[in-house]
Amino acid sequence: MEPFLPNFLSHGNSPSAYPPSRSQVYLPLGLYYEWELPSSDTAFQNAARQSTAYLTSIAEGEGQNIANAALYGNYAIYDTPVSRIYGSNLPALKVIKALVDPFNTMGLSGGFKITI
């Protein structure tokens, strides 16, 4: 888990895309798996998903309300829906994307895609 101070989201006073809400601080947890063979991709990606589900169930069982916590994009697995990262900010980000990237240039890059 990243050991951030509880007030780490209070330093900026302008809107940001992430996290969608600053009312509750969640600390990112990075799970790391390493493998060599592409033939093992699915097995290790499923292991990461299972680990995440297990840790989520333990945290919720301990009374932590994390079911709707925004996921940290740098640690999210490749097929995570962008709505799980940007939450309620996604509609505004789609408007911004339409204005500043009308030809979808950023769609040619890697990473999570905001589609309009």
Secondary structure, DSSP 4 states (H G I P E B T S, - for coil): -----TTGGGS--S--SSSS--SS-----------S-GGGHHHHHHHHHHHHHHHHHHHHHTT---TTPPPPTTTS-TT--HHHHHGGGHHHHHHHHHHH-TT-GGGGSSS-----
